């Protein structure tokens, strides 16, 4: 009978989850070559191929899938047992896996580094990607996202204050093309459109004006109670917030960007703002984690650290 170590079984599960030796190796702190050799040795011991490998992907074979289906519950039980013992430690130890966007990762890094300095036995694997993922299914402990995008079945803990948004262009653009006074005016302008990670085009959001309204914009949302959303026209569509901001700085048109990111440009006069009365605040980032799962000692310490960070008014970058 094959004598398989717990570390080998955990390696098998990691490769199956990430469908990549490189990504799995990064997640468990090993080198891709050693992980590949470990899996190959496991296959020799069992006498079956567990993965189909190509230059582009790694996928479980039928035998590998059935084997992992039987092994996973035992791995979870062992992990829970280790976590039970971990709660008796003076300080938590282990791996904390976090999922977030690239922009949020940059903002949260000071908080995470501060946490690691406070808890030297903790390791953090921070994965940044544009798309929202099911953090439970993907094996993450928690995530950082905009508060209003956190799934309803998750616990959300605000990290920073509300975010502001701004409609901006260069002063030269507004001098040449005019400054929009109401959202409907944008339909006559060259706007810089943003593509979301899902592939859809972001529709610019505005709050109802407190004063008289000029009617609803064609192609936009309602102008009555509730927010207004406009699918703005434009010749340029870009796939990141940073690119949209850089294009606006270059005079390519009007962009809808984070007020935090253009504060210096506005102060220096490099960009000008329009529709300030119509631009709604947005909830800031939040730490979120599964409501139904008992937090590990490491996650509980991280939650407490986030709360203390916010209470101290430290916010994020």
C-alpha positions as CSV (number, residue, x, y, z in Angstrom):
1,X,0.0,0.0,0.0
2,X,1.3,3.5,-0.9
3,X,2.7,5.4,2.1
4,X,1.7,9.0,1.4
5,X,2.6,11.9,3.7
6,X,0.1,14.6,4.6
7,X,2.3,17.2,2.8
8,X,2.0,15.2,-0.4
9,X,-1.8,15.0,-0.2
10,X,-1.9,18.8,0.5
11,X,0.2,19.4,-2.5
12,X,-2.1,17.3,-4.6
13,X,-5.1,19.4,-3.4
14,X,-3.2,22.6,-4.2
15,X,-2.4,21.7,-7.7
16,X,-6.0,20.5,-8.3
17,X,-7.3,23.8,-7.0
18,X,-5.0,26.1,-8.9
19,X,-4.7,24.0,-12.1
20,X,-1.1,25.1,-12.2
21,X,2.1,23.9,-10.6
22,X,3.5,27.4,-10.5
23,X,0.4,28.9,-8.8
24,X,0.1,26.0,-6.4
25,X,3.7,26.2,-5.5
26,X,3.4,29.9,-4.7
27,X,0.4,29.1,-2.5
28,X,2.1,26.5,-0.4
29,X,5.6,28.0,-0.3
30,X,7.4,25.4,-2.6
31,X,9.1,25.6,-5.9
32,X,7.2,24.5,-9.0
33,X,9.9,21.9,-9.9
34,X,9.8,20.3,-6.4
35,X,6.0,20.2,-6.5
36,X,6.0,18.6,-9.9
37,X,8.4,15.9,-8.7
38,X,6.3,15.4,-5.5
39,X,3.1,14.8,-7.6
40,X,5.0,12.5,-10.0
41,X,6.3,10.4,-7.1
42,X,2.8,10.2,-5.7
43,X,1.6,8.9,-9.1
44,X,4.3,6.3,-9.2
45,X,3.4,5.1,-5.7
46,X,-0.3,4.8,-6.5
47,X,0.4,3.4,-9.9
48,X,-2.1,5.7,-11.7
49,X,-1.9,9.1,-13.4
50,X,-3.6,11.8,-11.2
51,X,-3.2,14.7,-13.6
52,X,-3.3,15.3,-17.4
53,X,-0.6,17.9,-18.1
54,X,-0.2,20.1,-21.2
55,X,2.0,23.1,-21.7
56,X,-1.0,25.3,-20.9
57,X,-3.0,23.5,-18.2
58,X,-3.1,20.9,-15.5
59,X,-6.3,18.9,-14.9
60,X,-7.3,16.0,-12.8
61,X,-7.8,12.6,-14.4
62,X,-10.9,10.7,-13.5
63,X,-8.8,8.6,-11.1
64,X,-7.3,11.8,-9.6
65,X,-10.7,13.4,-9.1
66,X,-12.1,10.3,-7.3
67,X,-9.0,10.0,-5.2
68,X,-9.1,13.7,-4.2
69,X,-12.9,13.6,-3.5
70,X,-12.1,10.9,-0.8
71,X,-9.0,12.7,0.5
72,X,-10.4,16.3,0.8
73,X,-12.7,15.6,3.8
74,X,-9.8,14.1,5.7
75,X,-7.6,17.0,4.9
76,X,-10.3,19.4,6.2
77,X,-10.6,17.4,9.4
78,X,-6.8,17.5,9.9
79,X,-6.7,21.2,9.2
80,X,-9.5,21.8,11.7
81,X,-7.7,19.7,14.3
82,X,-4.5,21.7,13.8
83,X,-6.5,24.9,14.1
84,X,-8.0,23.8,17.3
85,X,-4.6,23.3,18.8
86,X,-3.5,26.6,17.3
87,X,-6.1,28.5,19.4
88,X,-4.1,27.5,22.5
89,X,-1.0,29.3,21.3
90,X,-0.1,32.7,22.7
91,X,0.1,34.1,19.1
92,X,-1.5,32.6,16.0
93,X,0.6,30.8,13.4
94,X,-0.1,29.6,9.9
95,X,-1.2,30.8,6.4
96,X,-3.8,33.5,5.8
97,X,-5.1,33.5,2.2
98,X,-6.7,36.8,1.0
99,X,-8.3,37.7,-2.3
100,X,-8.7,41.2,-3.6
101,X,-8.4,43.5,-6.6
102,X,-5.0,44.8,-7.7
103,X,-5.9,48.4,-6.7
104,X,-7.2,47.3,-3.3
105,X,-4.1,45.1,-2.8
106,X,-1.9,48.2,-3.1
107,X,-4.0,50.1,-0.6
108,X,-4.2,47.2,1.9
109,X,-0.5,46.3,1.8
110,X,0.5,48.7,4.7
111,X,-2.2,47.1,6.9
112,X,-1.1,43.6,6.0
113,X,2.6,44.4,6.6
114,X,1.7,45.8,9.9
115,X,-0.2,42.7,10.8
116,X,2.7,40.5,9.8
117,X,5.1,42.6,12.0
118,X,2.7,42.1,14.9
119,X,2.3,38.3,14.3
120,X,5.7,37.0,13.0
121,X,4.4,33.4,12.9
122,X,1.7,34.3,10.4
123,X,2.2,34.0,6.6
124,X,0.0,35.9,4.1
125,X,-0.8,34.9,0.6
126,X,-2.4,37.9,-1.1
127,X,-4.0,37.2,-4.5
128,X,-5.0,40.2,-6.6
129,X,-7.3,39.7,-9.5
130,X,-10.0,41.8,-11.2
131,X,-12.8,39.3,-11.2
132,X,-14.9,38.5,-8.1
133,X,-14.4,34.9,-7.0
134,X,-16.2,32.6,-4.5
135,X,-13.6,32.9,-1.7
136,X,-15.0,29.7,0.0
137,X,-14.8,27.6,-3.2
138,X,-11.4,29.0,-4.1
139,X,-9.9,28.3,-0.6
140,X,-9.5,31.8,0.6
141,X,-9.9,32.9,4.2
142,X,-11.2,36.4,3.5
143,X,-11.1,39.1,0.9
144,X,-11.0,42.9,0.4
145,X,-13.6,44.5,-2.0
146,X,-15.7,47.6,-2.2
147,X,-18.4,47.3,0.5
148,X,-21.3,47.5,-1.9
149,X,-19.9,44.5,-3.9
150,X,-19.5,42.1,-1.0
151,X,-21.9,39.1,-1.3
152,X,-24.8,39.2,1.1
153,X,-23.9,35.9,2.8
154,X,-20.6,37.4,4.0
155,X,-19.6,39.4,7.1
156,X,-18.2,42.7,5.9
157,X,-16.0,45.0,8.1
158,X,-15.4,48.5,6.7
159,X,-11.7,49.4,6.5
160,X,-11.7,53.0,5.3
161,X,-14.0,55.9,4.8
162,X,-16.4,56.5,1.9
163,X,-14.8,56.9,-1.5
164,X,-15.5,59.9,-3.7
165,X,-15.8,59.9,-7.5
166,X,-15.2,62.6,-10.0
167,X,-15.9,63.4,-13.6
168,X,-12.8,65.0,-14.9
169,X,-11.0,66.2,-18.1
170,X,-8.2,68.7,-18.9
171,X,-9.2,72.4,-18.7
172,X,-8.4,72.6,-22.4
173,X,-10.9,69.9,-23.2
174,X,-13.7,71.7,-21.3
175,X,-12.7,75.1,-22.9
176,X,-13.0,73.5,-26.3
177,X,-16.1,71.3,-25.9
178,X,-17.9,72.9,-23.0
179,X,-18.5,71.7,-19.4
180,X,-21.4,69.3,-18.8
181,X,-23.9,70.7,-16.4
182,X,-26.2,67.7,-16.0
183,X,-25.4,64.0,-16.7
184,X,-27.5,64.1,-19.9
185,X,-24.9,66.5,-21.3
186,X,-22.3,63.7,-21.3
187,X,-24.1,62.2,-24.3
188,X,-22.7,65.0,-26.4
189,X,-19.1,64.5,-25.2
190,X,-16.2,62.2,-25.9
191,X,-16.0,60.0,-22.8
192,X,-13.3,57.5,-21.8
193,X,-15.2,54.3,-21.3
194,X,-14.1,51.7,-18.8
195,X,-14.3,47.9,-19.3
196,X,-14.9,45.9,-16.1
197,X,-13.1,42.6,-15.4
198,X,-16.3,40.8,-16.4
199,X,-16.0,42.3,-19.8
200,X,-19.0,44.7,-19.5
201,X,-18.7,48.4,-20.0
202,X,-19.1,50.4,-16.8
203,X,-22.1,52.7,-16.7
204,X,-21.3,56.0,-14.9
205,X,-23.4,56.5,-11.8
206,X,-24.8,59.7,-10.5
207,X,-27.0,60.8,-7.6
208,X,-30.3,62.6,-8.2
209,X,-29.8,66.4,-8.2
210,X,-31.4,68.2,-5.3
211,X,-32.5,71.0,-7.6
212,X,-34.6,71.2,-10.8
213,X,-34.0,68.4,-13.3
214,X,-33.8,68.6,-17.0
215,X,-35.2,65.1,-17.7
216,X,-33.7,61.7,-18.1
217,X,-30.7,61.0,-20.4
218,X,-31.3,58.7,-23.4
219,X,-29.6,55.4,-22.7
220,X,-29.3,56.2,-19.0
221,X,-31.2,55.1,-15.9
222,X,-34.2,57.0,-14.3
223,X,-33.8,60.6,-13.3
224,X,-36.3,60.2,-10.4
225,X,-35.6,58.8,-7.0
226,X,-32.6,56.6,-6.9
227,X,-29.3,56.6,-8.9
228,X,-28.8,57.4,-12.5
229,X,-26.6,55.2,-14.7
230,X,-25.4,56.3,-18.1
231,X,-23.8,54.2,-20.8
232,X,-21.6,57.1,-22.0
233,X,-20.4,57.5,-25.6
234,X,-16.8,57.5,-26.4
235,X,-14.2,56.5,-29.0
236,X,-11.8,55.1,-26.4
237,X,-12.5,52.1,-24.1
238,X,-9.9,51.0,-21.6
239,X,-9.6,48.1,-19.2
240,X,-8.2,49.7,-16.0
241,X,-8.9,52.7,-13.8
242,X,-5.3,53.8,-14.1
243,X,-5.4,53.8,-17.9
244,X,-8.6,55.9,-17.9
245,X,-7.0,58.4,-15.6
246,X,-3.9,58.6,-17.7
247,X,-6.0,59.1,-20.9
248,X,-7.9,62.0,-19.2
249,X,-4.6,63.6,-18.2
250,X,-3.5,63.3,-21.9
251,X,-6.6,65.2,-23.0
252,X,-8.4,62.2,-24.6
253,X,-11.8,63.1,-23.1
254,X,-13.8,62.9,-19.9
255,X,-13.2,60.2,-17.4
256,X,-15.0,58.9,-14.3
257,X,-12.4,58.2,-11.7
258,X,-11.7,58.0,-8.0
259,X,-11.5,61.5,-6.4
260,X,-8.6,60.3,-4.3
261,X,-6.6,59.6,-7.4
262,X,-7.2,63.0,-9.0
263,X,-6.9,65.2,-5.9
264,X,-3.4,66.3,-6.8
265,X,-4.3,66.9,-10.4
266,X,-7.3,69.0,-9.5
267,X,-5.2,71.0,-7.0
268,X,-2.5,71.6,-9.5
269,X,-5.0,72.6,-12.3
270,X,-3.9,69.7,-14.6
271,X,-7.5,68.4,-14.5
272,X,-10.8,70.1,-13.9
273,X,-13.9,68.6,-12.4
274,X,-17.5,68.6,-13.7
275,X,-20.8,67.5,-12.2
276,X,-19.5,67.6,-8.7
277,X,-23.1,68.0,-7.3
278,X,-24.1,64.8,-9.1
279,X,-21.2,62.6,-8.2
280,X,-22.2,60.2,-5.4
281,X,-19.9,58.9,-2.7
282,X,-19.3,55.2,-2.6
283,X,-18.7,52.9,0.3
284,X,-15.0,52.3,0.8
285,X,-13.2,48.9,1.0
286,X,-14.3,46.2,3.4
287,X,-12.7,43.0,4.7
288,X,-15.2,40.2,4.2
289,X,-15.3,36.5,5.2
290,X,-17.8,33.7,5.4
291,X,-20.6,34.2,7.9
292,X,-21.2,30.5,8.5
293,X,-17.5,29.5,9.2
294,X,-15.8,29.8,12.5
295,X,-12.8,32.0,11.9
296,X,-9.4,30.4,12.4
297,X,-7.1,31.9,15.0
298,X,-5.1,33.7,12.3
299,X,-8.2,35.1,10.7
300,X,-9.6,36.2,14.0
301,X,-6.3,38.0,14.8
302,X,-6.5,39.7,11.4
303,X,-10.1,40.8,11.9
304,X,-9.2,42.3,15.2
305,X,-6.1,44.0,13.6
306,X,-8.3,45.5,10.9
307,X,-10.8,46.8,13.5
308,X,-8.0,48.3,15.6
309,X,-6.4,49.9,12.4
310,X,-9.7,51.5,11.5
311,X,-10.4,52.7,15.1
312,X,-7.0,54.3,15.1
313,X,-8.1,56.3,12.0
314,X,-5.2,54.9,9.9
315,X,-7.4,54.1,6.9
316,X,-5.5,52.9,3.8
317,X,-3.1,54.3,1.2
